[in-house]
Amino acid sequence: MDNPALLPESLAASAWVAKWAFMIPHGGRVLDLAAGSGRHTKLLAESGYCVEAVDRDISGLAECAVLPAVNIHEHDLELGVWPYAKGHFSGIVVTNYLHRPLFPSLINALAPGGVLIYETFAKGNEVYGRPANPDFLLRPGELLDVVRGQLRVIAFEDIYTSEPKAAMVQRICAMLPVA
């Protein structure tokens, strides 16, 4: 399978997530979607956030289970049942995972002032290895298109990176405006 959520990930938090996590308002819950090994769950919990870590396989989240501010939820996000209400999260973090039907649910689950931090592989990554399947690669500017008219873009990149491995990625930090 060529799903980026199944690729090995660095134990260190993404530099993009670490850079923009401070934008997430304190006091609410943060969703770490497709949490994998929990690298962002740990970063966010250690930064004072209450974190909901969700993955279809929670075996990589054992270290996070002992953190008091972390709730682990085993859920296959691709089954079509979104478990969260409108405005439930102050922040949502997604890395190395792409399931396009979730985009509207992610935006809907943000509370006013809530922040979406998203980073995954983009078209052109097939040159550098997995994922190479276009179903798991963002099209040029796709994250911008997803949030256009709904969220305020704080930062966006559609670039080549060499860390933690050579890859083409798109990254966005965007906020749901407060009415």
C-alpha positions in Angstrom: 0.0 0.0 0.0 1.2 3.5 -0.8 -0.7 5.4 1.9 1.6 8.1 3.5 0.1 7.4 6.9 1.8 4.0 6.8 5.3 5.3 6.0 7.9 5.3 8.8 8.0 8.7 10.4 10.8 10.5 12.2 10.5 10.5 16.0 11.0 14.2 16.0 8.0 16.5 15.5 7.7 18.2 12.2 9.5 21.5 12.1 6.3 23.0 10.5 4.1 21.8 13.3 6.6 23.0 15.9 6.9 26.4 14.3 3.1 27.1 14.1 1.7 25.2 17.1 1.8 28.4 19.2 -1.0 29.8 17.0 -3.4 27.3 18.4 -5.5 28.9 21.2 -5.0 27.5 24.6 -7.9 26.2 26.6 -9.5 24.0 24.0 -8.9 20.6 22.6 -6.4 19.8 19.8 -6.9 16.9 17.3 -3.8 15.0 16.2 -5.3 13.3 13.2 -3.7 10.1 12.0 -1.4 10.4 15.0 1.0 7.6 14.1 3.7 7.4 16.7 2.4 10.4 18.6 5.2 12.7 17.9 2.8 15.7 17.6 0.6 14.4 20.4 3.6 14.6 22.7 4.7 18.0 21.4 1.2 19.5 21.9 0.6 17.9 25.3 4.0 19.1 26.5 3.1 22.6 25.3 0.0 22.6 27.5 -2.7 21.5 25.1 -5.4 18.8 25.8 -4.9 16.4 22.8 -7.2 13.9 21.1 -4.9 11.5 19.3 -6.7 9.5 16.6 -5.4 6.7 14.4 -6.8 3.5 13.0 -3.8 1.7 14.7 -3.1 3.1 18.2 -0.2 0.7 18.9 2.3 3.5 18.2 0.7 5.7 20.8 1.5 3.7 23.9 3.9 6.4 25.3 1.2 9.0 24.9 -1.3 7.0 26.9 0.3 7.9 30.2 0.2 11.7 29.5 -2.7 13.2 31.5 -3.7 15.7 28.8 -4.0 13.0 26.1 -7.0 11.0 25.0 -6.4 8.3 22.5 -9.1 7.2 20.1 -8.8 4.2 17.7 -10.8 5.1 14.6 -10.5 4.4 10.9 -11.0 7.8 9.5 -11.7 6.4 6.0 -14.9 4.6 7.0 -16.9 7.7 6.4 -18.1 8.3 9.9 -16.6 11.5 11.4 -16.8 11.4 15.2 -16.5 15.1 16.0 -19.0 17.9 16.3 -18.9 21.3 14.7 -16.5 23.7 16.5 -15.0 20.9 18.7 -11.3 21.7 18.4 -9.1 24.8 18.9 -6.5 23.2 16.7 -6.2 20.3 14.2 -2.8 18.9 13.2 -2.4 16.5 10.2 0.9 15.3 8.8 1.9 12.6 6.3 -1.8 11.7 5.7 -4.2 12.5 3.0 -7.9 11.5 2.7 -9.5 14.3 0.7 -13.1 13.5 1.8 -12.1 14.6 5.4 -11.3 18.2 4.4 -14.8 19.6 5.0 -15.1 17.7 8.3 -11.7 19.1 9.5 -12.8 22.7 8.8 -16.2 22.1 10.3 -14.6 20.8 13.5 -12.6 23.9 14.1 -13.8 26.3 16.7 -13.8 30.1 15.9 -10.2 31.2 16.2 -9.1 27.5 15.7 -6.0 26.6 13.7 -5.4 24.0 11.1 -1.8 22.9 10.7 -1.5 20.5 7.7 1.6 19.0 6.1 1.8 16.2 3.6 3.3 15.0 0.3 2.7 16.9 -2.9 2.8 16.2 -6.6 6.4 15.7 -7.7 7.2 13.4 -4.7 7.0 10.4 -7.0 10.6 11.3 -8.1 11.8 10.9 -4.5 10.0 7.6 -3.6 6.9 6.9 -1.6 4.2 8.0 -1.7 4.1 8.0 -5.5 0.4 7.3 -6.0 -1.4 10.5 -7.1 -4.2 9.6 -4.8 -1.9 10.4 -1.9 -0.2 13.5 -3.4 -1.6 17.0 -3.1 -2.1 18.8 -6.4 -0.3 22.2 -6.8 -2.0 24.7 -4.4 -4.6 22.1 -3.3 -4.4 23.1 0.4 -5.0 26.7 -0.5 -8.0 25.6 -2.5 -9.4 23.6 0.5 -9.3 26.5 2.9 -10.1 29.3 0.4 -13.1 31.4 1.6 -13.3 29.6 4.9 -10.0 30.0 6.7 -7.4 32.8 6.9 -4.1 31.5 5.7 -1.3 32.3 8.1 1.5 30.5 6.1 1.7 28.2 3.1 4.5 26.3 1.3 4.5 24.0 -1.7 8.2 23.1 -1.8 11.0 20.5 -2.0 12.4 19.6 1.4 15.4 17.4 2.3 14.4 16.9 5.9 13.6 14.4 7.3 13.9 12.9 3.7 13.9 14.3 0.2 10.3 15.0 -0.7 7.9 17.4 -2.2 5.4 18.7 0.4 2.6 21.2 0.9 2.1 22.8 4.3 -0.5 25.2 5.6 -1.3 27.0 8.8 -4.7 28.5 8.6 -7.2 30.0 11.1 -11.0 30.0 11.3 -11.9 33.6 11.8 -13.7 34.7 14.9 -17.1 36.0 13.8 
